[in-house]
Amino acid sequence: MPAPQVHVAFDTPMQLGECPLWHAAEKALYWIDIPGQAVHCLQSIDQRHRSWPMPGEPGCIALHRDGGLLVALRQGLFRLDTESGTMQLLCEAPYDTSKFRFNDGRCDAQGRLWTGTIYEPRGQDLASLFCFERGVLRDAMHPVATSNGVAFNLDQTRMYHANTPAHSIRVYDYDQTTGGTSNPRLFKQFDTDKSAPDYGGRPDGAAVDSEGAYWCAMFEGGRVLRLSASGEILQEITVPARCPTMIAFGGDDLRTLYITTGRKGRSDAELEQYPLSGCVLAVQVDVAGQLEHAYRG
């Protein structure tokens, strides 16, 4: 079987593209550039591009049920009105903004936003995962150094959560009625030896498809993986960027896999080898994804 062909969906490089989000009603792809401090949007019909400058680094975005987007910035959670460009503060950050910021996240079926944090000095699992429900933010007490890969299985009874520097993904039992997590256990551990010639990267952003498989971008691995519910590798897609960051299913049939990538901090030699670093990439896949849930304020 021939390898899936990856193509460029948006060719203007981001510093660190992240959190692609398909808006089915608008037929549009949203994503963020974290150090570029911006939210971006590409209309699939006419390829019209829009962007909104942010007052800080965005860590993730989610659809808002009442319109626009929920944006997790370093300094707190905001609602972005994508028509006027105005920002409304919903909740201030619960951490020291000189050392932490929000990172990867998504909403569950009940409209809660789950967004983790990153501890920027690195080296310690001092970051966590937070739940924003009906205007109230609480710490779910998932200690990590860099929170990534939040996703839910099809019936919302399992939550996946990656700790990127540890090269590991955990899975929790999930009670969607209460938003409670329990029974943490290892889902997948990747090799941590970055000097190994076959080093495959570490788990970054993720999504679950319509068959319940967990797709994960492997940062510094130049690949995207599809994992079974038991953690077995079902498919590997090589991408023309060493640092894929997150994936999202889009298109009318949800079979277009969008992949954000990064270029900030990469060497000149790497960027010469991977000139598409920072661009938004796309590839057609056989199994459709799922629609993303919106935040219910």
Secondary structure as GFF3:
##gff-version 3
##sequence-region A 1 297
A	DSSP	beta_strand	7	10	.	.	.	ID=ss1
A	DSSP	beta_strand	17	23	.	.	.	ID=ss2
A	DSSP	beta_strand	28	33	.	.	.	ID=ss3
A	DSSP	beta_strand	38	43	.	.	.	ID=ss4
A	DSSP	beta_strand	49	53	.	.	.	ID=ss5
A	DSSP	beta_strand	58	63	.	.	.	ID=ss6
A	DSSP	beta_strand	69	73	.	.	.	ID=ss7
A	DSSP	beta_strand	76	80	.	.	.	ID=ss8
A	DSSP	beta_strand	87	92	.	.	.	ID=ss9
A	DSSP	beta_strand	100	107	.	.	.	ID=ss10
A	DSSP	beta_strand	113	119	.	.	.	ID=ss11
A	DSSP	beta_strand	129	133	.	.	.	ID=ss12
A	DSSP	beta_strand	136	139	.	.	.	ID=ss13
A	DSSP	beta_strand	147	152	.	.	.	ID=ss14
A	DSSP	beta_strand	158	163	.	.	.	ID=ss15
A	DSSP	three_ten_helix	164	166	.	.	.	ID=ss16
A	DSSP	beta_strand	168	175	.	.	.	ID=ss17
A	DSSP	beta_strand	180	189	.	.	.	ID=ss18
A	DSSP	beta_strand	202	208	.	.	.	ID=ss19
A	DSSP	beta_strand	214	219	.	.	.	ID=ss20
A	DSSP	beta_strand	223	227	.	.	.	ID=ss21
A	DSSP	beta_strand	233	238	.	.	.	ID=ss22
A	DSSP	beta_strand	244	250	.	.	.	ID=ss23
A	DSSP	beta_strand	256	261	.	.	.	ID=ss24
A	DSSP	alpha_helix	268	273	.	.	.	ID=ss25
A	DSSP	beta_strand	280	284	.	.	.	ID=ss26
###
